[in-house]
Amino acid sequence: MTSATSTPVPALIPPRTPQARWLHCPVPLPDPARRLVCFPHAGGSAAFFRDWGSQLAGIELHTVRYPGRAERIDEPPATDLRVLAHAIANAVEPLADRPLLLFGHSMGAAVALETARALERRGIRPTHLVASGSRNAAYPDPEDSAAEQDDDETVVARLLALGGTDPELAADPEFRSLILPYVRDDGRMFHSYLPRPDDPPLSCPVTTIVGDADPDADRRPWPTLTTASHREHVVEGDHFYLVSRPPFALLQAL
């Protein structure tokens, strides 16, 4: 754990960016009861959640577009997770005229956490934060969380072990040249993101979802990160359980 003074979040990304730059809404609703904002995992993009918008009754889906990939491939990748979350909060703020549910998977759970903190600083309280691929546990030792600089074969083997990556696609040289750079960039950013003693707890409830065969779940002491309730759901599957078993029923119930 490192110490830090309370300083304003640096404006690496302009505070007033077009909402479409940061968020994609695959199925706009004329009068949504709620809005769901989904944060992809390390190396992931908004397309990971592209089919969710038609599966959740009355809930309008918005998926986060990280820089440095997909439709933003020409932009530099984010290097500071808190700065990234601050920029996402700017884009999410106009959506707060309806109840907001935040869902983040793996690294996305941490980005969602910091986005929720940024929103609460502005007086906007999400109705719920769902941290998928994350479990209630003590923080890992920072020395065990160093960003990996392994060769391509080792990184690809790790992706395949986690599930969620097609082996045939992972063997394609073009796929590797496109995807692996921002997998590494995300890893560096995520592993340099450490808790601070002055991090404020959330005031919204938190639910964590973890696969029973997940060897690489993000670990955080979630009950200490909110003053509201915390619940953990253990589901069948590995780190990418949500590919074959999306938690639609749980999200609908929340």
Wavefront OBJ file of the C-alpha trace (Angstrom):
o trace
v 0.000 0.000 0.000
v 1.305 3.429 -0.846
v 0.504 6.757 0.729
v -0.674 9.765 -1.196
v -1.986 13.185 -0.434
v -5.395 14.266 -1.594
v -4.761 15.951 -4.918
v -7.050 16.726 -7.826
v -7.195 14.070 -10.535
v -4.864 15.193 -13.351
v -6.622 16.229 -16.533
v -4.850 13.813 -18.871
v -8.054 13.500 -20.876
v -10.144 16.609 -21.649
v -13.017 16.871 -19.156
v -15.679 17.526 -21.785
v -15.347 14.854 -24.439
v -18.198 13.691 -26.703
v -20.161 10.973 -24.927
v -19.997 8.699 -27.969
v -16.213 8.652 -27.702
v -16.396 6.882 -24.351
v -19.702 4.999 -24.427
v -21.583 2.851 -26.911
v -25.314 2.224 -26.568
v -26.197 -0.752 -28.814
v -29.959 -0.639 -28.125
v -31.192 2.846 -27.153
v -34.476 2.822 -25.231
v -37.018 5.666 -25.388
v -37.858 5.483 -21.678
v -35.475 3.182 -19.780
v -36.228 2.300 -16.181
v -32.497 2.051 -15.463
v -29.159 2.304 -17.208
v -26.356 -0.263 -17.031
v -22.756 0.809 -17.702
v -20.378 -2.094 -18.465
v -16.593 -1.880 -18.062
v -14.495 -4.434 -20.009
v -11.595 -6.494 -18.683
v -7.906 -5.912 -19.422
v -7.411 -6.275 -23.163
v -11.172 -6.093 -23.686
v -13.311 -3.663 -25.630
v -16.907 -2.456 -25.657
v -17.757 -5.218 -28.161
v -17.440 -7.798 -25.372
v -20.904 -6.732 -24.127
v -22.453 -6.070 -27.550
v -25.238 -8.651 -27.172
v -26.323 -7.671 -23.671
v -28.455 -4.709 -24.704
v -31.277 -6.867 -26.055
v -31.300 -9.253 -23.085
v -32.216 -6.925 -20.211
v -35.811 -5.730 -20.073
v -36.198 -2.033 -19.341
v -32.444 -1.533 -18.883
v -30.497 0.578 -21.343
v -26.956 -0.704 -21.869
v -23.909 1.533 -22.285
v -20.527 -0.133 -22.842
v -17.272 1.683 -22.099
v -14.820 2.319 -24.930
v -11.266 2.345 -23.598
v -8.683 4.266 -25.650
v -6.013 2.407 -27.607
v -8.207 -0.308 -29.161
v -11.119 -1.024 -31.508
v -12.731 2.255 -32.641
v -10.099 4.191 -30.612
v -7.054 2.232 -31.806
v -5.301 5.413 -32.993
v -5.412 6.986 -29.521
v -2.731 6.413 -26.863
v -3.711 3.879 -24.203
v -4.575 4.965 -20.682
v -1.712 4.732 -18.210
v -3.438 5.795 -14.962
v -6.571 3.936 -13.909
v -7.884 6.785 -11.761
v -7.483 9.294 -14.600
v -9.248 6.866 -16.928
v -12.148 6.498 -14.483
v -12.420 10.279 -14.081
v -12.842 10.666 -17.847
v -15.428 7.881 -17.952
v -17.353 9.556 -15.123
v -17.558 12.712 -17.245
v -19.263 10.700 -19.982
v -21.535 8.795 -17.589
v -22.716 11.847 -15.637
v -25.380 12.890 -18.213
v -26.922 9.415 -17.913
v -27.683 9.932 -14.229
v -31.214 11.170 -14.875
v -32.091 7.464 -14.483
v -30.825 4.984 -11.866
v -27.306 3.834 -12.751
v -25.977 0.309 -12.313
v -22.222 -0.187 -12.885
v -20.843 -3.589 -13.954
v -17.113 -4.203 -14.325
v -15.322 -7.432 -15.153
v -11.829 -8.157 -13.780
v -9.789 -4.975 -14.380
v -13.117 -3.393 -15.283
v -14.281 -3.939 -11.693
v -11.509 -1.617 -10.488
v -12.311 0.950 -13.187
v -15.977 0.783 -12.200
v -15.021 1.268 -8.539
v -13.053 4.426 -9.311
v -15.775 5.671 -11.658
v -18.328 5.197 -8.864
v -16.089 7.185 -6.513
v -15.763 9.963 -9.087
v -19.544 10.075 -9.534
v -20.208 10.107 -5.785
v -17.834 13.061 -5.396
v -20.257 14.892 -7.713
v -23.285 13.881 -5.682
v -24.305 11.079 -8.076
v -24.866 7.772 -6.263
v -24.989 4.632 -8.439
v -27.722 2.255 -7.345
v -25.309 -0.708 -7.373
v -21.774 -1.719 -8.295
v -21.263 -5.264 -9.592
v -17.643 -6.445 -9.537
v -17.393 -9.511 -11.762
v -14.285 -11.689 -11.824
v -13.442 -10.229 -8.420
v -13.727 -11.757 -4.956
v -13.813 -10.502 -1.400
v -10.251 -11.102 -0.195
v -7.231 -9.199 1.044
v -5.321 -7.208 -1.538
v -2.539 -9.213 -3.202
v 1.041 -8.416 -2.268
v 2.170 -5.538 -4.536
v 5.341 -7.478 -5.305
v 3.184 -10.286 -6.684
v 1.269 -7.854 -8.880
v 4.097 -6.580 -11.034
v 3.070 -6.088 -14.637
v 4.201 -9.011 -16.741
v 6.769 -8.466 -19.496
v 6.730 -12.034 -20.791
v 7.211 -13.066 -24.393
v 4.173 -13.349 -26.667
v 3.834 -17.119 -26.236
v 3.642 -16.803 -22.450
v 1.069 -13.988 -22.623
v -1.075 -15.948 -25.091
v -0.834 -19.079 -22.932
v -2.056 -17.057 -19.963
v -5.000 -15.688 -21.969
v -5.971 -19.198 -23.042
v -5.717 -20.489 -19.469
v -8.143 -17.814 -18.293
v -10.715 -18.784 -20.923
v -12.616 -16.362 -23.122
v -10.038 -16.413 -25.956
v -10.486 -18.669 -28.971
v -7.306 -20.788 -29.460
v -7.479 -20.571 -33.251
v -7.805 -16.813 -33.111
v -4.973 -16.557 -30.571
v -2.659 -18.346 -33.021
v -3.273 -15.772 -35.761
v -0.243 -13.432 -36.174
v -2.436 -10.464 -37.105
v -4.565 -10.963 -33.998
v -1.443 -11.077 -31.846
v 0.076 -7.943 -33.352
v -3.168 -6.047 -32.802
v -4.272 -7.341 -29.393
v -1.147 -8.124 -27.363
v 0.147 -4.529 -27.161
v -2.936 -3.259 -25.374
v -3.203 -6.410 -23.258
v 0.241 -5.467 -21.942
v -0.671 -1.777 -21.638
v -3.736 -2.648 -19.575
v -1.679 -4.982 -17.413
v 0.838 -2.233 -16.634
v -1.941 0.220 -15.768
v -3.889 -2.253 -13.652
v -0.883 -3.496 -11.679
v 0.295 0.039 -10.959
v -3.147 0.856 -9.490
v -2.709 0.530 -5.727
v -5.055 1.415 -2.849
v -4.573 4.730 -1.087
v -5.270 5.397 2.582
v -7.491 8.345 1.663
v -9.673 6.415 -0.806
v -13.266 7.121 0.286
v -15.691 4.202 0.708
v -18.664 4.045 -1.599
v -22.181 4.648 -0.347
v -23.764 2.212 -2.835
v -24.209 -1.552 -2.395
v -21.631 -3.874 -3.971
v -22.122 -7.362 -5.367
v -19.151 -9.511 -6.363
v -19.386 -12.445 -8.782
v -16.618 -15.027 -9.049
v -16.348 -18.318 -10.914
v -15.778 -21.415 -8.791
v -12.883 -22.405 -11.097
v -11.382 -18.930 -11.451
v -7.654 -18.993 -10.597
v -7.072 -15.340 -11.391
v -9.922 -13.391 -9.831
v -9.186 -9.825 -8.810
v -8.931 -9.624 -5.008
v -10.256 -6.715 -2.951
v -11.660 -6.356 0.586
v -14.996 -5.238 -0.843
v -16.970 -4.945 2.449
v -14.472 -2.291 3.553
v -14.859 -0.365 0.292
v -18.502 0.528 0.851
v -20.611 1.727 3.748
v -23.595 -0.102 2.226
v -24.121 -3.850 1.853
v -21.898 -6.392 0.135
v -22.893 -9.788 -1.247
v -20.776 -12.360 -3.077
v -22.102 -14.806 -5.654
v -20.021 -17.848 -6.576
v -21.048 -19.206 -9.968
v -19.988 -22.158 -12.072
v -17.149 -21.369 -14.440
v -13.686 -19.908 -14.893
v -12.534 -16.305 -15.142
v -14.744 -15.779 -18.184
v -17.840 -17.551 -16.851
v -19.949 -14.712 -18.291
v -19.214 -15.683 -21.898
v -21.417 -18.772 -21.668
v -23.433 -17.745 -18.597
v -24.051 -13.989 -18.578
v -25.541 -12.899 -15.219
v -28.683 -11.451 -16.744
v -31.025 -12.741 -14.042
v -28.893 -11.239 -11.285
v -28.634 -7.873 -13.037
v -32.370 -7.835 -13.685
v -33.037 -8.591 -10.008
v -30.774 -5.765 -8.815
l 1 2 3 4 5 6 7 8 9 10 11 12 13 14 15 16 17 18 19 20 21 22 23 24 25 26 27 28 29 30 31 32 33 34 35 36 37 38 39 40 41 42 43 44 45 46 47 48 49 50 51 52 53 54 55 56 57 58 59 60 61 62 63 64 65 66 67 68 69 70 71 72 73 74 75 76 77 78 79 80 81 82 83 84 85 86 87 88 89 90 91 92 93 94 95 96 97 98 99 100 101 102 103 104 105 106 107 108 109 110 111 112 113 114 115 116 117 118 119 120 121 122 123 124 125 126 127 128 129 130 131 132 133 134 135 136 137 138 139 140 141 142 143 144 145 146 147 148 149 150 151 152 153 154 155 156 157 158 159 160 161 162 163 164 165 166 167 168 169 170 171 172 173 174 175 176 177 178 179 180 181 182 183 184 185 186 187 188 189 190 191 192 193 194 195 196 197 198 199 200 201 202 203 204 205 206 207 208 209 210 211 212 213 214 215 216 217 218 219 220 221 222 223 224 225 226 227 228 229 230 231 232 233 234 235 236 237 238 239 240 241 242 243 244 245 246 247 248 249 250 251 252 253 254
